Amino acid sequence: MSGRSKAGKFLDRLTGSASTKYLINQSIKDFGQLVELKIDNRGKTVTATIILNGETLPMNLRIDEYEIIRDHSSASMLIRDASSDKPWLNSIIKKFIIGKALKFPADRIDYR
């Protein structure tokens, strides 16, 4: 089995996982809470619904193209295209997210 398909299986296991939501929520707790997460490994898309602190309505975030980059002990997600239903967030995505590799915590990676 190739490394790419093993990384894909890892991502597939993340979808809907309570521990994944917990991990993400710990990372973004100062900003908001992840309500829903869907990862489509075949389509290379990710959708997330987040409620920002102080807001009553959720916002949607969509990654439309990504690539998994891995070595022997870690993996990263390179985001090539993403968008939100908030214009101000689209500006942040373009400036800080597109073309940047987001590293997965090494202790959370299991390619089995």
Phi, psi and omega per residue, in radians:
M1 nan 2.368 -3.095
S2 -1.295 2.782 3.097
G3 -1.065 -0.652 -3.134
R4 -1.105 -0.783 -3.124
S5 -1.231 -0.544 3.053
K6 -1.153 -0.746 3.097
A7 -1.122 -0.645 3.095
G8 -1.104 -0.723 3.085
K9 -1.090 -0.688 3.084
F10 -1.020 -0.822 3.132
L11 -1.115 -0.705 3.115
D12 -1.039 -0.666 3.123
R13 -1.216 -0.414 3.130
L14 -1.189 -0.601 -3.050
T15 -1.044 2.180 3.081
G16 1.332 -0.046 -3.119
S17 -1.245 2.286 3.112
A18 -1.097 -0.645 -3.140
S19 -1.201 -0.574 3.087
T20 -1.160 -0.812 3.105
K21 -1.061 -0.714 3.120
Y22 -1.075 -0.816 -3.130
L23 -1.059 -0.798 3.119
I24 -1.150 -0.760 -3.141
N25 -1.096 -0.591 3.062
Q26 -1.147 -0.621 -3.129
S27 -1.267 -0.540 -3.054
I28 -1.954 0.194 -3.022
K29 -1.008 -0.468 3.107
D30 -1.290 -0.265 -3.063
F31 -1.976 -0.554 -3.074
G32 2.999 -2.836 -3.088
Q33 -2.376 2.331 3.055
L34 -1.304 2.199 -3.139
V35 -1.753 -0.706 -3.094
E36 -2.533 2.516 3.123
L37 -2.439 2.235 3.074
K38 -2.294 2.228 3.117
I39 -2.066 2.169 3.068
D40 -1.942 1.680 -3.088
N41 -1.107 -0.693 -3.132
R42 -1.174 -0.742 -3.135
G43 -1.477 -0.098 -3.127
K44 0.994 0.759 3.103
T45 -2.217 2.688 3.048
V46 -2.379 2.334 3.015
T47 -2.141 2.474 3.139
A48 -2.445 2.499 3.017
T49 -2.009 2.221 -3.043
I50 -2.277 2.438 2.983
I51 -1.867 2.032 3.135
L52 -1.322 2.556 3.107
N53 -1.011 2.340 3.137
G54 1.515 -0.121 3.137
E55 -1.833 2.667 3.113
T56 -1.786 -0.431 -3.126
L57 -1.788 2.482 3.110
P58 -1.285 2.784 3.014
M59 -2.074 2.709 -3.111
N60 -1.963 2.450 3.112
L61 -2.211 2.376 -3.137
R62 -2.331 2.248 2.990
I63 -1.776 2.064 -3.037
D64 -1.675 -0.242 3.088
E65 -2.775 2.229 3.091
Y66 -2.492 2.880 3.091
E67 -2.357 2.414 3.078
I68 -1.628 2.211 3.088
I69 -2.024 2.230 -3.099
R70 -2.417 2.715 2.941
D71 -2.220 -2.814 -3.042
H72 -1.204 -0.440 -3.024
S73 -2.211 -0.029 -3.136
S74 -2.643 2.947 3.084
A75 -2.513 2.635 3.099
S76 -2.327 2.725 3.051
M77 -1.960 2.053 3.068
L78 -1.613 2.041 -3.095
I79 -1.615 2.106 -3.107
R80 -1.713 -0.492 3.141
D81 -2.667 2.353 -3.138
A82 -2.713 2.765 3.120
S83 -2.722 2.936 -3.136
S84 -2.443 2.912 3.038
D85 -1.530 0.131 3.101
K86 -1.986 2.045 -3.126
P87 -0.970 -0.693 -3.123
W88 -1.148 -0.590 3.122
L89 -1.275 -0.571 3.071
N90 -1.046 -0.640 3.094
S91 -1.133 -0.726 3.111
I92 -1.149 -0.748 3.127
I93 -1.022 -0.838 -3.123
K94 -1.094 -0.668 -3.065
K95 -1.402 -0.668 -2.966
F96 -2.031 -0.231 -3.015
I97 -1.980 -0.867 -3.091
I98 -1.039 2.245 3.113
G99 1.441 0.014 3.130
K100 -1.816 2.503 3.095
A101 -1.596 2.185 3.093
L102 -1.728 2.009 -3.034
K103 -1.425 2.373 3.023
F104 -1.409 2.498 3.074
P105 -1.031 2.285 -3.070
A106 -1.011 -0.611 -3.106
D107 -1.339 -0.090 -3.128
R108 -1.803 -0.012 -3.039
I109 -1.627 2.240 3.094
D110 -2.450 1.931 -3.069
Y111 -1.624 0.196 -3.121
R112 -1.201 nan nan
